[in-house]
Amino acid sequence: MQPIGPILLLLGLVPSVALAVEPATFSHEDWGRVLARFVDDRGLVDYRGLAAAREPLDRYVAAVERTSPETDEAAFPSRDHELAYYINAYNALVFHGVLSRGPEKDSVWTGGLIDGQAFFVSMNVTVGGDETNLRRLENKVIRERYADPRIHAALNCASLGCPRLPREVFAAQTLDAQLDAAMKDFVADPRNVRAIDSERVVELSKIFDWFGSDFVDYETARGNASPDVIDYVNRYRGADARIPDGYTARFLPYDKRINKQPR
């Protein structure tokens, strides 16, 4: 018996476009399983539990190692598909790196002559067949290519000073709303932004110092003639929580302890 579809097509009863199959986009399903099972509401990670049941993480990292927007354009049909991929890939590669060092390490910033060099620079990772490292992935791909400062509220380097890690993947269909929510959550947390009214000072996460140009450039591109990082912070704080004009920024020490769940 002949398949009905081709017969109807020959008779002109079914337009050919109806039989077209959309290419599959890159799947973040395994990474979603890891986040849902091993990350709690505070963004802390059960690395010991993950080390004992790491198969979904290993599958996801293997997929990242094989496939990227550079190797399979059809799997990433939009900018948001690409950026969601790179954010998820970075965070998953961090998890993978933590397990390779042993989940009981106190910090990923130890080792090497410079803080973090062993983990972020000397540890090789593979993305779409290309060998790189976490620092290059963050700076040369995610920051430079996409120029969206909200990524600093989404990338997580396994440290308590990082933004809270969500329990769900970043997805192309909801990426803009997810990044907005992540930055709002980040600047609402007093660990990252707190005003000292008596001194007319606002204490900010060290992230706003390290990547200050990203936030200032964003403000400049939107018509702010003399921006600073406080202007960017105020974009994502409610009207009743805005940092008043004239406050000076002071940057907090970065908490480099690993973001593991207490036993």
C-alpha positions as CSV (number, residue, x, y, z in Angstrom):
1,M,0.0,0.0,0.0
2,Q,1.3,3.4,-1.0
3,P,1.6,6.2,1.7
4,I,-1.4,8.6,1.4
5,G,0.7,11.8,1.6
6,P,2.6,11.3,-1.7
7,I,-0.5,10.2,-3.6
8,L,-2.4,13.3,-2.4
9,L,0.6,15.5,-3.3
10,L,0.6,14.1,-6.9
11,L,-3.1,14.8,-7.2
12,G,-2.5,18.4,-6.1
13,L,-4.6,18.0,-3.0
14,V,-1.9,18.7,-0.4
15,P,0.5,21.6,-0.8
16,S,4.1,20.5,-0.6
17,V,4.9,22.9,2.3
18,A,2.5,20.9,4.5
19,L,4.9,17.9,4.3
20,A,8.0,19.9,5.2
21,V,9.6,19.0,8.5
22,E,11.0,21.7,10.7
23,P,14.6,21.0,11.8
24,A,14.9,20.1,15.4
25,T,16.3,22.8,17.7
26,F,19.0,22.0,20.2
27,S,17.6,20.3,23.3
28,H,18.3,21.5,26.8
29,E,16.1,18.8,28.4
30,D,19.0,17.0,30.2
31,W,20.3,20.3,31.6
32,G,16.7,21.0,32.8
33,R,16.7,17.7,34.6
34,V,19.9,18.5,36.4
35,L,18.7,22.0,37.5
36,A,15.3,20.7,38.8
37,R,16.8,17.9,40.8
38,F,20.1,19.3,42.2
39,V,19.5,23.1,42.6
40,D,17.4,24.4,45.4
41,D,15.3,27.6,45.7
42,R,18.3,29.6,46.9
43,G,20.3,28.5,43.9
44,L,22.6,26.2,45.9
45,V,23.7,23.0,44.3
46,D,23.8,19.4,45.7
47,Y,27.1,18.6,44.0
48,R,27.5,15.4,46.0
49,G,24.2,14.1,44.8
50,L,25.0,15.2,41.3
51,A,28.3,13.3,41.3
52,A,26.4,10.2,42.2
53,A,23.8,10.6,39.4
54,R,25.6,12.6,36.8
55,E,24.4,10.9,33.6
56,P,22.0,13.7,32.4
57,L,24.8,16.3,32.9
58,D,27.3,14.2,31.0
59,R,24.9,13.7,28.2
60,Y,24.2,17.4,28.0
61,V,27.9,18.4,28.1
62,A,28.6,15.8,25.3
63,A,25.9,17.4,23.2
64,V,27.4,20.9,23.8
65,E,30.8,19.5,22.9
66,R,29.4,18.2,19.5
67,T,27.0,21.0,18.6
68,S,26.9,24.8,18.7
69,P,25.5,27.6,16.5
70,E,28.8,27.4,14.6
71,T,28.3,23.7,13.7
72,D,24.5,23.5,13.1
73,E,22.8,26.8,12.2
74,A,19.5,25.1,11.7
75,A,19.4,24.0,15.3
76,F,19.6,27.7,16.4
77,P,17.1,29.6,14.2
78,S,17.3,32.9,16.1
79,R,19.6,35.0,18.2
80,D,17.7,34.0,21.3
81,H,18.3,30.3,20.5
82,E,22.0,31.0,20.3
83,L,22.2,33.1,23.5
84,A,20.1,30.7,25.5
85,Y,22.4,27.9,24.3
86,Y,25.6,29.7,25.4
87,I,24.2,30.7,28.8
88,N,23.1,27.1,29.5
89,A,26.3,25.7,28.1
90,Y,28.5,27.9,30.3
91,N,26.6,27.0,33.5
92,A,26.6,23.3,32.7
93,L,30.3,23.3,31.9
94,V,30.9,25.0,35.3
95,F,29.0,22.1,37.0
96,H,31.1,19.6,35.0
97,G,34.3,21.4,36.0
98,V,33.3,21.4,39.7
99,L,32.8,17.6,39.5
100,S,36.1,17.1,37.8
101,R,37.8,18.9,40.7
102,G,35.8,17.1,43.3
103,P,32.5,18.4,44.8
104,E,34.0,19.1,48.2
105,K,36.4,21.8,47.1
106,D,35.8,25.0,48.9
107,S,36.1,27.3,45.9
108,V,36.7,27.2,42.1
109,W,38.9,30.2,42.6
110,T,41.8,28.3,44.1
111,G,44.8,26.9,42.2
112,G,47.2,28.7,39.9
113,L,49.2,31.8,40.4
114,I,46.2,34.1,39.8
115,D,42.8,33.6,41.4
116,G,40.6,31.4,39.3
117,Q,43.2,30.7,36.6
118,A,43.2,26.9,37.2
119,F,39.4,26.7,36.7
120,F,38.5,29.5,34.3
121,V,41.6,29.6,32.1
122,S,43.7,26.5,32.4
123,M,40.8,24.0,32.4
124,N,39.9,23.3,28.8
125,V,36.3,22.9,27.7
126,T,34.9,22.0,24.2
127,V,32.0,23.8,22.6
128,G,30.8,22.7,19.2
129,G,34.1,20.9,18.5
130,D,36.3,23.9,19.4
131,E,38.5,23.8,22.5
132,T,38.3,26.9,24.6
133,N,38.1,27.9,28.3
134,L,35.4,29.4,30.4
135,R,36.8,32.8,30.5
136,R,37.1,33.0,26.7
137,L,33.6,31.6,26.3
138,E,32.3,34.3,28.6
139,N,34.2,37.2,27.3
140,K,34.8,36.5,23.6
141,V,31.5,34.8,22.8
142,I,28.8,35.7,25.2
143,R,29.7,39.2,26.1
144,E,31.2,40.5,22.9
145,R,28.8,38.8,20.4
146,Y,25.6,39.5,22.2
147,A,26.3,42.7,24.2
148,D,23.5,42.1,26.7
149,P,24.5,43.0,30.3
150,R,21.7,40.9,31.7
151,I,23.9,37.9,31.1
152,H,25.8,38.9,34.2
153,A,22.6,37.9,36.2
154,A,22.4,34.6,34.4
155,L,25.9,33.2,34.2
156,N,26.9,31.3,37.3
157,C,30.5,30.4,38.2
158,A,29.7,28.1,41.2
159,S,30.4,30.8,43.7
160,L,28.2,32.4,46.4
161,G,28.9,35.8,44.9
162,C,27.3,34.8,41.7
163,P,23.7,35.5,40.8
164,R,21.2,32.9,42.0
165,L,21.1,29.9,39.7
166,P,17.5,29.3,38.6
167,R,16.0,25.8,38.6
168,E,15.0,25.9,34.9
169,V,16.9,26.3,31.7
170,F,17.1,29.5,29.7
171,A,14.8,29.0,26.7
172,A,14.7,30.9,23.4
173,Q,10.9,31.4,23.6
174,T,11.1,33.1,27.0
175,L,14.6,34.4,27.1
176,D,13.9,38.1,27.2
177,A,11.5,37.7,30.1
178,Q,13.9,35.3,31.9
179,L,16.8,37.7,31.6
180,D,14.8,40.6,32.8
181,A,13.6,38.6,35.8
182,A,17.2,37.5,36.6
183,M,18.5,41.0,36.6
184,K,15.6,42.3,38.7
185,D,16.2,39.4,41.2
186,F,19.9,40.2,41.3
187,V,19.6,43.9,42.0
188,A,16.8,43.4,44.5
189,D,19.0,41.2,46.6
190,P,20.8,43.2,49.4
191,R,23.8,41.0,49.0
192,N,24.3,42.7,45.6
193,V,22.8,46.2,46.0
194,R,22.3,48.0,49.3
195,A,22.0,51.7,49.9
196,I,23.6,53.3,52.9
197,D,21.5,56.5,53.2
198,S,23.6,58.0,56.0
199,E,26.6,58.0,53.7
200,R,24.9,58.6,50.4
201,V,26.6,55.4,49.2
202,V,25.3,52.3,47.4
203,E,27.3,49.1,47.9
204,L,27.2,47.0,44.7
205,S,28.2,43.5,43.8
206,K,31.8,43.3,42.5
207,I,30.2,42.1,39.2
208,F,29.3,45.8,38.5
209,D,33.0,46.7,38.9
210,W,34.5,43.9,36.9
211,F,32.1,44.4,34.0
212,G,31.4,48.1,34.5
213,S,31.9,48.9,30.8
214,D,29.1,46.5,29.8
215,F,26.6,48.4,31.9
216,V,27.8,51.9,31.0
217,D,28.0,51.1,27.3
218,Y,24.4,49.9,27.4
219,E,23.3,53.1,29.0
220,T,25.3,55.2,26.5
221,A,23.7,53.3,23.5
222,R,20.3,54.3,24.9
223,G,21.0,58.0,25.0
224,N,22.4,58.5,28.5
225,A,25.0,61.2,28.0
226,S,26.9,60.6,31.3
227,P,25.9,57.2,32.6
228,D,27.3,55.1,35.4
229,V,26.5,51.7,36.7
230,I,23.9,53.0,39.1
231,D,21.8,54.2,36.2
232,Y,21.7,50.6,34.9
233,V,20.9,49.2,38.4
234,N,18.0,51.6,38.6
235,R,16.5,50.3,35.4
236,Y,15.7,47.0,37.2
237,R,14.7,48.3,40.7
238,G,11.2,49.3,41.4
239,A,10.3,53.0,41.6
240,D,10.3,52.9,45.4
241,A,13.7,51.2,45.5
242,R,15.7,53.4,43.1
243,I,19.1,54.6,44.2
244,P,18.8,58.4,44.7
245,D,20.8,60.8,42.5
246,G,24.1,61.8,43.9
247,Y,24.9,58.5,45.6
248,T,28.4,57.1,45.1
249,A,29.0,53.4,44.2
250,R,31.2,51.3,46.4
251,F,31.9,47.6,45.5
252,L,31.5,44.7,47.8
253,P,34.1,41.9,48.2
254,Y,33.2,38.9,46.0
255,D,32.2,35.8,47.9
256,K,34.3,33.0,46.2
257,R,33.1,30.2,48.4
258,I,31.5,27.4,46.4
259,N,27.7,27.5,46.1
260,K,27.1,24.0,47.5
261,Q,24.1,23.0,49.6
262,P,25.0,22.5,53.3
263,R,24.9,18.9,54.4
